[in-house]
Amino acid sequence: MQILQITDLHLYGNAGGSLRGVETDSSLRHVLDDAAAAAFDYSAILVTGDVVQDDPTGYLHFKSLLTGLGKPVLCIPGNHDEPDAMRQSLRDEPFQYCGTRRIDDWQFIMLDSYDPGHVGGRLGAGELQRLDAALTHSAAHALVCLHHHPVAMDSRWLDSIGLANAEDFWRVIDAHAQVRGVVWGHVHQVYEGERDGVRLFGTPSTGAQFQPHSDRYAVDSRPPAYRRFELRPDGSIHSEVRWVDFIGAAGHAAAG
């Protein structure tokens, strides 16, 4: 099974909205076109937060871009989202807001780490209980998805706005051996690692990127990107990040 992950779209209600020098509508279109041109036969699209840039009218724009792709679109909120508006806008198929989704041999658990009034994230007691219950009731290979990073990124400013209660999160993950991967957005850069046999994936934005390993906020020069997953029946994961330029050529691959 193959999955397309896009994250940190930062859309506005109109197509001309720009953030950090990038027209977010145009960059997302280039990303989706690249995925289509690569003949990537994905089973679902995973959208890991910051769908809009503090503009709830952007959800209608988001729907117009993705409805016609004919794939389930699994969505979670980020710190720039408006969860109530997002939930209301994405209540119908092919969209799903948070919850869980079983596809083939895999269970996707989509968590809400939005923390009102904060750029960083937090998983409330209800979300942690829901995570534990989903893993308790299904032995399927699990991919756990959230917006905020639950591990340090070696970036002082970025690590100050990660998941505030990461220890609580890992306590639940560590209790369930079928968790194969944890996936997030928010960081606008590539991260790949492993923790006690669990694969870890941070994914760049479909717009502008942050400079890795920076003590202070800084924008990187790398282009828009997306991640491709191959989730295998034995629980193993192959992953690739594709960088997409603005003149329509295919991006180059990074990581594995």
Secondary structure as a PSIPRED ss2 file (coil, helix, strand):
# PSIPRED VFORMAT (PSIPRED V4.0)

   1 M C   1.000  0.000  0.000
   2 Q E   0.000  0.000  1.000
   3 I E   0.000  0.000  1.000
   4 L E   0.000  0.000  1.000
   5 Q E   0.000  0.000  1.000
   6 I E   0.000  0.000  1.000
   7 T C   1.000  0.000  0.000
   8 D C   1.000  0.000  0.000
   9 L C   1.000  0.000  0.000
  10 H C   1.000  0.000  0.000
  11 L E   0.000  0.000  1.000
  12 Y C   1.000  0.000  0.000
  13 G C   1.000  0.000  0.000
  14 N C   1.000  0.000  0.000
  15 A C   1.000  0.000  0.000
  16 G C   1.000  0.000  0.000
  17 G C   1.000  0.000  0.000
  18 S E   0.000  0.000  1.000
  19 L E   0.000  0.000  1.000
  20 R C   1.000  0.000  0.000
  21 G C   1.000  0.000  0.000
  22 V E   0.000  0.000  1.000
  23 E E   0.000  0.000  1.000
  24 T H   0.000  1.000  0.000
  25 D H   0.000  1.000  0.000
  26 S H   0.000  1.000  0.000
  27 S H   0.000  1.000  0.000
  28 L H   0.000  1.000  0.000
  29 R H   0.000  1.000  0.000
  30 H H   0.000  1.000  0.000
  31 V H   0.000  1.000  0.000
  32 L H   0.000  1.000  0.000
  33 D H   0.000  1.000  0.000
  34 D H   0.000  1.000  0.000
  35 A H   0.000  1.000  0.000
  36 A H   0.000  1.000  0.000
  37 A H   0.000  1.000  0.000
  38 A C   1.000  0.000  0.000
  39 A C   1.000  0.000  0.000
  40 F C   1.000  0.000  0.000
  41 D C   1.000  0.000  0.000
  42 Y C   1.000  0.000  0.000
  43 S C   1.000  0.000  0.000
  44 A E   0.000  0.000  1.000
  45 I E   0.000  0.000  1.000
  46 L E   0.000  0.000  1.000
  47 V E   0.000  0.000  1.000
  48 T E   0.000  0.000  1.000
  49 G C   1.000  0.000  0.000
  50 D C   1.000  0.000  0.000
  51 V C   1.000  0.000  0.000
  52 V E   0.000  0.000  1.000
  53 Q C   1.000  0.000  0.000
  54 D C   1.000  0.000  0.000
  55 D C   1.000  0.000  0.000
  56 P C   1.000  0.000  0.000
  57 T C   1.000  0.000  0.000
  58 G H   0.000  1.000  0.000
  59 Y H   0.000  1.000  0.000
  60 L H   0.000  1.000  0.000
  61 H H   0.000  1.000  0.000
  62 F H   0.000  1.000  0.000
  63 K H   0.000  1.000  0.000
  64 S H   0.000  1.000  0.000
  65 L H   0.000  1.000  0.000
  66 L H   0.000  1.000  0.000
  67 T H   0.000  1.000  0.000
  68 G H   0.000  1.000  0.000
  69 L H   0.000  1.000  0.000
  70 G C   1.000  0.000  0.000
  71 K C   1.000  0.000  0.000
  72 P C   1.000  0.000  0.000
  73 V E   0.000  0.000  1.000
  74 L E   0.000  0.000  1.000
  75 C E   0.000  0.000  1.000
  76 I E   0.000  0.000  1.000
  77 P C   1.000  0.000  0.000
  78 G C   1.000  0.000  0.000
  79 N C   1.000  0.000  0.000
  80 H C   1.000  0.000  0.000
  81 D C   1.000  0.000  0.000
  82 E C   1.000  0.000  0.000
  83 P H   0.000  1.000  0.000
  84 D H   0.000  1.000  0.000
  85 A H   0.000  1.000  0.000
  86 M H   0.000  1.000  0.000
  87 R H   0.000  1.000  0.000
  88 Q H   0.000  1.000  0.000
  89 S H   0.000  1.000  0.000
  90 L C   1.000  0.000  0.000
  91 R C   1.000  0.000  0.000
  92 D C   1.000  0.000  0.000
  93 E C   1.000  0.000  0.000
  94 P C   1.000  0.000  0.000
  95 F E   0.000  0.000  1.000
  96 Q E   0.000  0.000  1.000
  97 Y E   0.000  0.000  1.000
  98 C C   1.000  0.000  0.000
  99 G E   0.000  0.000  1.000
 100 T E   0.000  0.000  1.000
 101 R E   0.000  0.000  1.000
 102 R E   0.000  0.000  1.000
 103 I E   0.000  0.000  1.000
 104 D C   1.000  0.000  0.000
 105 D C   1.000  0.000  0.000
 106 W E   0.000  0.000  1.000
 107 Q E   0.000  0.000  1.000
 108 F E   0.000  0.000  1.000
 109 I E   0.000  0.000  1.000
 110 M E   0.000  0.000  1.000
 111 L C   1.000  0.000  0.000
 112 D C   1.000  0.000  0.000
 113 S C   1.000  0.000  0.000
 114 Y C   1.000  0.000  0.000
 115 D C   1.000  0.000  0.000
 116 P C   1.000  0.000  0.000
 117 G C   1.000  0.000  0.000
 118 H C   1.000  0.000  0.000
 119 V C   1.000  0.000  0.000
 120 G C   1.000  0.000  0.000
 121 G E   0.000  0.000  1.000
 122 R C   1.000  0.000  0.000
 123 L C   1.000  0.000  0.000
 124 G C   1.000  0.000  0.000
 125 A H   0.000  1.000  0.000
 126 G H   0.000  1.000  0.000
 127 E H   0.000  1.000  0.000
 128 L H   0.000  1.000  0.000
 129 Q H   0.000  1.000  0.000
 130 R H   0.000  1.000  0.000
 131 L H   0.000  1.000  0.000
 132 D H   0.000  1.000  0.000
 133 A H   0.000  1.000  0.000
 134 A H   0.000  1.000  0.000
 135 L H   0.000  1.000  0.000
 136 T H   0.000  1.000  0.000
 137 H H   0.000  1.000  0.000
 138 S C   1.000  0.000  0.000
 139 A C   1.000  0.000  0.000
 140 A C   1.000  0.000  0.000
 141 H E   0.000  0.000  1.000
 142 A E   0.000  0.000  1.000
 143 L E   0.000  0.000  1.000
 144 V E   0.000  0.000  1.000
 145 C E   0.000  0.000  1.000
 146 L C   1.000  0.000  0.000
 147 H C   1.000  0.000  0.000
 148 H C   1.000  0.000  0.000
 149 H C   1.000  0.000  0.000
 150 P C   1.000  0.000  0.000
 151 V C   1.000  0.000  0.000
 152 A C   1.000  0.000  0.000
 153 M C   1.000  0.000  0.000
 154 D C   1.000  0.000  0.000
 155 S C   1.000  0.000  0.000
 156 R H   0.000  1.000  0.000
 157 W H   0.000  1.000  0.000
 158 L H   0.000  1.000  0.000
 159 D H   0.000  1.000  0.000
 160 S C   1.000  0.000  0.000
 161 I C   1.000  0.000  0.000
 162 G C   1.000  0.000  0.000
 163 L E   0.000  0.000  1.000
 164 A C   1.000  0.000  0.000
 165 N C   1.000  0.000  0.000
 166 A H   0.000  1.000  0.000
 167 E H   0.000  1.000  0.000
 168 D H   0.000  1.000  0.000
 169 F H   0.000  1.000  0.000
 170 W H   0.000  1.000  0.000
 171 R H   0.000  1.000  0.000
 172 V H   0.000  1.000  0.000
 173 I H   0.000  1.000  0.000
 174 D H   0.000  1.000  0.000
 175 A C   1.000  0.000  0.000
 176 H C   1.000  0.000  0.000
 177 A C   1.000  0.000  0.000
 178 Q C   1.000  0.000  0.000
 179 V E   0.000  0.000  1.000
 180 R E   0.000  0.000  1.000
 181 G E   0.000  0.000  1.000
 182 V E   0.000  0.000  1.000
 183 V E   0.000  0.000  1.000
 184 W E   0.000  0.000  1.000
 185 G C   1.000  0.000  0.000
 186 H C   1.000  0.000  0.000
 187 V C   1.000  0.000  0.000
 188 H C   1.000  0.000  0.000
 189 Q C   1.000  0.000  0.000
 190 V C   1.000  0.000  0.000
 191 Y E   0.000  0.000  1.000
 192 E E   0.000  0.000  1.000
 193 G E   0.000  0.000  1.000
 194 E E   0.000  0.000  1.000
 195 R E   0.000  0.000  1.000
 196 D C   1.000  0.000  0.000
 197 G C   1.000  0.000  0.000
 198 V E   0.000  0.000  1.000
 199 R E   0.000  0.000  1.000
 200 L E   0.000  0.000  1.000
 201 F E   0.000  0.000  1.000
 202 G E   0.000  0.000  1.000
 203 T C   1.000  0.000  0.000
 204 P C   1.000  0.000  0.000
 205 S C   1.000  0.000  0.000
 206 T C   1.000  0.000  0.000
 207 G C   1.000  0.000  0.000
 208 A C   1.000  0.000  0.000
 209 Q E   0.000  0.000  1.000
 210 F E   0.000  0.000  1.000
 211 Q C   1.000  0.000  0.000
 212 P C   1.000  0.000  0.000
 213 H C   1.000  0.000  0.000
 214 S C   1.000  0.000  0.000
 215 D C   1.000  0.000  0.000
 216 R C   1.000  0.000  0.000
 217 Y C   1.000  0.000  0.000
 218 A C   1.000  0.000  0.000
 219 V E   0.000  0.000  1.000
 220 D E   0.000  0.000  1.000
 221 S C   1.000  0.000  0.000
 222 R C   1.000  0.000  0.000
 223 P C   1.000  0.000  0.000
 224 P C   1.000  0.000  0.000
 225 A E   0.000  0.000  1.000
 226 Y E   0.000  0.000  1.000
 227 R E   0.000  0.000  1.000
 228 R E   0.000  0.000  1.000
 229 F E   0.000  0.000  1.000
 230 E E   0.000  0.000  1.000
 231 L E   0.000  0.000  1.000
 232 R C   1.000  0.000  0.000
 233 P C   1.000  0.000  0.000
 234 D C   1.000  0.000  0.000
 235 G C   1.000  0.000  0.000
 236 S C   1.000  0.000  0.000
 237 I E   0.000  0.000  1.000
 238 H E   0.000  0.000  1.000
 239 S E   0.000  0.000  1.000
 240 E E   0.000  0.000  1.000
 241 V E   0.000  0.000  1.000
 242 R E   0.000  0.000  1.000
 243 W E   0.000  0.000  1.000
 244 V C   1.000  0.000  0.000
 245 D C   1.000  0.000  0.000
 246 F C   1.000  0.000  0.000
 247 I C   1.000  0.000  0.000
 248 G C   1.000  0.000  0.000
 249 A C   1.000  0.000  0.000
 250 A C   1.000  0.000  0.000
 251 G C   1.000  0.000  0.000
 252 H C   1.000  0.000  0.000
 253 A E   0.000  0.000  1.000
 254 A E   0.000  0.000  1.000
 255 A C   1.000  0.000  0.000
 256 G C   1.000  0.000  0.000
